[in-house]
Amino acid sequence: MREYDLFIPVKRRQSVELADLKRQLTKFFGGLTYFPQRNEGRWRLGRITYRDDIVILRVFATNALRAERFLKRMRRQIQRDFKQDEVLIVSRKVKLI
């Protein structure tokens, strides 16, 4: 089984886009975990440090190939909808106990 964390940058006016993303992920994966507390993402590019407020969406999949195809398409949509050059999606192998 694979776990995917999507680090989504949010601004006040993007509640519709976030609600739509959660709906699409729930439909495809059958559910999701939403970490609504705002976190701060920072990264450097040259001498400039960038900052975003982010939330994290977590989904699980038994078919990694199918999930990753879907998430690659979703990444392009997320970048467009949230006006980002990149969106971080982390994948981990998990074992249920």
Residue pairs with C-beta under 8 A, 6 or more apart in sequence:
1 60
1 61
1 62
1 93
1 94
1 95
1 96
2 60
2 61
2 62
2 64
2 67
2 91
2 92
2 93
2 94
3 58
3 59
3 60
3 91
3 92
3 93
3 94
4 58
4 59
4 60
4 61
4 67
4 71
4 89
4 90
4 91
4 92
5 56
5 57
5 58
5 89
5 90
5 92
6 25
6 56
6 57
6 58
6 59
6 71
6 74
6 78
6 87
6 88
6 89
7 41
7 54
7 56
7 87
7 88
7 89
7 90
8 18
8 21
8 54
8 55
8 56
8 57
8 78
8 82
8 87
9 41
9 52
9 53
9 54
9 82
9 84
9 87
10 18
10 38
10 53
10 54
10 55
10 82
11 53
14 81
14 82
17 81
17 82
18 55
20 81
21 57
21 74
21 78
21 81
22 32
22 34
22 57
24 74
25 32
25 57
25 59
25 74
26 32
28 59
28 70
29 59
29 60
29 61
29 67
31 59
31 60
32 57
32 58
32 59
33 57
33 58
33 59
34 55
34 56
34 57
34 58
35 55
35 56
35 57
35 58
36 55
37 55
38 53
38 54
38 55
39 53
39 54
39 55
39 56
40 51
40 52
40 53
40 54
41 51
41 52
41 53
41 54
41 88
42 49
42 50
42 51
42 52
43 49
43 50
44 50
59 67
60 94
61 67
64 91
68 91
71 89
75 87
75 89
78 84
78 87
79 85
79 86
79 87
